[in-house]
């Protein structure tokens, strides 16, 4: 059995839903994971923000506007009167709940419930659409089987057991529809896998059922070798290894949630990236196989903070780095890049919510310098650090000021830290330097 995930754009209009129906209606049994309709999660985030700001008037305006969008979509999507009525009743109940929320005190638990409604709406509507079209389908509520533990990691034992129960209770069907993104936490409260988490849902399910393949369907024909929003003439990469794809996802490739690859690596379940608008395009196949060496793709990650920690106590002293790392561990802040010298350590983080506390601790035994508005530009490819043409990327040094370089920590990744205002120029120059020299 395959697992197919479709993003918000793929279910963002009646036309696109019809495309999805054509893709999945091939006579083979499958699990289909859906995101919320495009624009819905952003609208729900705004509604939650207005509730937090105690601005019910703005929240209600957003709710009414979103409700009108769904009513119009239902009228276009469902001509069968009973299905139209039933779906509108369900949607009305959801929006009644959202209206009730505007008069409640904002909590994270309440916000999580609000954000969950997007996926619940899209799956209910799409499942009803398949029924109208005479396609055998069943709805599997993700909240009945998808759960994270106290460390916010998938509880695979629970997921495997509950998913088997849920799919058995759903009865025989050709297509099983479920929600991406949403889950329960360790306390059985509604939570989520963070933005873009529907990809993660798909591979978690894929690992749980030992799927033949997981397919991620979006509005672009695979992972590109550079950011097509900023660089002209990029092209999709036909094949990537798990390591290469994981690096690209973590360091900014928007087509994949950063954790997407981790659930399927152990069982070597391939992940294929496909374009809903061009189903015949090959896309990108991510698997255990490695192809040619050298730089295959470039990605960039924004909102990076660089911290330079300088102290004379580092000289010939053991335990200094341990002390530094313990501070970041206490404040649950991950480090992306790190370089060291005899008297200083430079590192980067992408989560600055505890930055003030971290700096306060570091300043007890060191001098600290902070640079914000930084970006990590990541060059990824199999055995990239050993490739004969890799040295040519350092031509970039004559054009762009590099704050840090991470080289050698991974055979598949070289990372450069730059000012964000130089990011687009850097991506374009690297594209010119590298992809005229490296055959993909």
N, C-alpha and C positions, 0 to 999 in steps of 0.2 A: 504494500500500500504506500502511496505517496502522500506527502503533506504539501499543500499549496497555500501560500500566503499572498493576499492581495492588499495593497496599501490604500490609503485614503483616496488618492486620485483614481485608482482603478475602480472604486465604488462611488466616485464623486458625482456621477450623473447617471441618468437612465441609460444613455447610450453606452457608457462605460460598463455599467452593470450587465448590459446585454452582451458586451464583448467577453466579460468574465464568464457569463453563462455558456457562451460558445466554447470557451477554452476548457471548462471543467466537464462539459457534457460529452464525454468521449467513451462512455460505457465502462470505464474502469473505476473501481472503488477508491475513494480518497477522502482525506480530511482537508477541509478548506478553512483557513484562518483569515478573518477579516478585520481590518482596521475600521475606525470610525470614518464616515464620509469626510472628504477633504473640507477643512475649515471648521469642523465641528469641535474638535478638541481645543483649538484656539479660542473658540467662542465660549466653551465651558470653563476654560482657564480664566477668561475675562469675567465671566459671571461669578466665579469663586472669588476673584480679586475684588469685585465690587461688594460682595458680601463681607469680606474681610475689612474693607474700608467703610462698612456700614452705610452703603449707598444703594438701598434697595430699588430706587427709581431706575438707576442705570442698569442694574441687574435685570429688572423686569423688562426693560426695553430690549436688552439682548436676548432674553428668553423668548419674547414674543416674535422677534425677528427670525430667530432660529426655528421656532415652531412653524412659522409661515413657510419657510424653506422646505421643511419636511412634509407639510401638507401638500404643497405643490408637487413634490417629488412622488408622493404616494399616488396622487391623482393621475400622474403621467405613467407611473410604473404598473399600477394595478387596475385593470379594467374590470376584473371579476368583482361583482358587488360585495359579496360576503367577505372575501379577502380584504378588499378595500376598507370595509367597515371595521373588521377585526384589527387590522393594522393601525387604523386611525385611533381606535379605542386604546390600543396599547401605547401609541405615541402620546395621546392625550394624557394618559396616566403618568408617563415619564415627565411631561412638562408641568403637570400639576405638582409632582414631587419637587421639581426645580423651583416652582413658585413658592412652595412651602419653605424651601431652604433659604429664601431671601429674608425670612423673618427669624432665622435662627442665628445663634452665635457661631462665628467661623471657628472651626477646628480642622486639623489635618484630616481627621477621620471623615468629617463632612465633605471636605474638598475631594477626597478620594472617591466618595460615593457619587459626587457630581461628575467627576471626570470619567467614571465608569459608564455613564449613560450613553456615550457616543458609540461604543462598540455594541452595547445591548440593542441600540436602535438599528444600526446597520445590519446586524445579523438577523434580527427579527424580520425586517423588511425584505432582505434578500432571500431568506428561507421561504417567505410567503410568495415571493416572485417565482422561485423555482417550482413551488406547488402549482401556481397558475399556469406555468409552462409544461406541466405534466412530468416534471423531473423528480425522480425518487430522492428525497433529501430528508435529513433529520437534524434538529438543532441540539447541540451539546453545550449546556451552560458551562462556561469556563470556571465559574465560581464553584462548581461542583467537583472540580478536580485539580485546578491549578493553584499551587500554594508555594509560598516562600518561607524559609525558616527565619530564625532570629537574626541571622547574618545576612538576610535578604538574598539568599541563594535558593535556587529551586530545590524543593524537597522531593527528590526523584522517587523515593520509595512510596511516598504518599501519592504522587502524581500517577505513577504506573498503576497502582492498585485502584485508585478512584477512576482513572480514565477507562480501565477495563470494565468497571462496573457501569459507568455512565453509557459507554457505547453499547454494552449488552442490553441495558434497559431501554435504549433508544430504538431497539429493534433493527430489522434488516433495512438497509438503505444503500443507495449507490454513492451518495455524497453526504458527508457529515460536516455541518457548518458549526464553527465555534468562534468565540471572540479572542482576538489578540489583546495584548497589553494588560488586561485586568487579571487580578488574582486575589487570593486571600493571604493574609500574613500569618505569622506564627500564633497570633491570638484570635484567628478566625475573623478578623476585620477586613473589609474590602481595602485592597491596596493595588499597586500596579508595578509594572516592570520598567517604568520611566519612558520618556518620549522615544518613539521608535521601537518600543518593546514588542510589537507584534511579530517582528522578525524573530526575536528571542523566543516568543511563545511557540512559533512554528518549529524551531529546532529542538526545543524542549520536548514537544510532542513527538517529533521525529525520533528523538533518542528513546523516549518512553515506549514507542511501538516498534522500534527497530525498523524504521521506514526504509523503503527502497531508495528514496531520494526526497530531499526537501527543495521546493521551488519558491523563490521570492520574486513575486511579480510586482513591478513598479512601472513608472512612466519613462524609463530610460533603458536602453538595450545593453545592460550589463555594467560591470565595473569599468570605468574609463581610466586611461593612463594618466590623466590629469583632471583638474576641476573644470568641467565644460562651462561653468558659469563665468570663468575668468580667462580661460585659454581657448583659443580657436583651434579647430581641426584636431581635437582629441579623438581617440578611438577606443572602442571597447576591447578589453583583454579577453581572449578566448578561454584561457586556462590559468588558474591560480592554485597554489597549494594552500592548505589550511593555514600554515604559518604566515604566508604572504597576505592572505585575506584578513587574518586576525590583526596583523599590524596595520593594514590600511584602514580597517574599520575603527580601530582604537584611535588612530591618529588623524581622523577627520573625514574619511570617505563617507558621505552622507547616505549612500545607498544601503548601508548595513548598520544595524545597532551594534555597538562595540562588543557585546557578549554573544552575538549570534553564533559564531563558530564553535564556541567551547562545548556545548552539549553533544555535538555530533562527532567530534574528533576521535573519541575513544573507539567508537564502532565504525569509523571511517565511512560515515553516511555522507554521500556527496550533496552539495548545495548548489543549485543552479539559479542564476539571476536572469530573469526574463522580462521582456517588455510587453505589457498588456496591449499596447497600441500597435505592436508589430510582433505577433506571436511566432512568426516564422523565423525571426532573427535568432541566431545561435545564442547570444547572450554571453554569460561567463559561467564556466563550470569550475567549482571549487572542490578539490578532492585531495587525497593523500599524494597524488602524483605531482612531481615537479617537472617543469619543462626547462627552457633555456635559462642560463645564468645571466646576471646583470640586472640593471634597473628596469623594472617593468612599469612602475607607476609612481606617481607623486601625490601626496595628500597633505592637507594643512589643517591644523587644529588651532582655533583661536581662544581668546580669553585666558591666556596663560600668564601666570605671575612668576617672575624669576627672583630668586632669593640668593644673595651672596653672603656667606657666613665666614667671617675672617677672624682669626685668633692666633696669637703667638703660641698659645698652648698646644696647637696642633703639632708643632715641630717635635718629631721623635716621641710623640705621645700616643699611647694606645688608649682606646676607649672613647676618643673624641667623636668619631662617627656614630658609634653606638648611642651616645648621649643625644646627638642630633636626631637620629632616626626615632628614638623613643618618644621624642616630643611630637613628631608627626603621627606616630602610632597612637598616642594618647588622644589626639584630636582627630583621629580617623581621617587623615588627609593623605591621599596617595601622591607619590612622587613620580613624575614622568621621566625627566632627564636629570642626570647628575654628572658633574665633572669635579675633579679635585686637584689641588696643588699642595705644596708643603704648608701653606699658611691659610688656605681658603677652600671652601666648598661652595660650588654654585649648583643650584637645583631648581626645578620648576614644579609648579602645581597648577591644576586646572580648577580647583575648588577653594575659593578664598573665604568661605564663611567663618572659618576659625583663624583667619590670618592674624588678627590683632593679638589673640592669645598666644599663637605660635611665636610671633615676634617678641612678645614680652618674655617668654621663656628663653628664647635664643639670646636675647640681649643681656641675660644674667651672666653669660660667660663668653660673649663674642660681640664683634661689631657687625651690624647687619645692614645690607643695602637691598632695596626692593625696586624692581622694574616691573611696571604693569603694561598692559596693552601689547603683549608679546604674542607671537604665533610660532608654533612648531611646524616646520616643513619637513615631511618625512619621505625619504626615498626608499622604495621597497622593491626587492627582487631576490630570487634564490641566489645564495652565496654572493650577495652584492659586494661585501667587503673584500672579497678576493678576486673580483672580476678585473680583467686587464684594462677595461675602459673606465673604471670607477674614478680613477684619479682626475679624469677630465671634468667631473662635476665641480671640482674646486676652482675652476675658472670663475665660478660665481663670486669668489672672494674679492675679485677686483671690481665688482659692481655693487655689492651689497654688504653692509656691515653685519657680520655674524656675531651674535652675543655668546652662543655656546654651540659646540658640536659634540654629538654622541656618535662615536665610531668604534665598532668592535664589540659592543655589548651584545649584539645579535648579528649573526651572519646575514640576516635578511633585511636589515634596516640601518640606514644612516639618517640621523635627525639633525636639523639645523634650527637654532632659535634666532628669530629676527623680530624687529619691530613690526607690528601688524600693518602699519601704513606702507611697508615695503613688500607685503605678502604677494600681491598680484604681480608686481614686477618680478619678484623672485620666481614665482611659478612659471611665468612666461619665459624668463631667461633660461631656467633649468630645462624647460621643454625644448628650447632651441638647442641647448648644448648637448642634451642627452639623447633625445629620440631621433636625432639625425645620425647618431653614432651607434645606437643599440638596436638590433633587430628584434622585434617582438613576435 
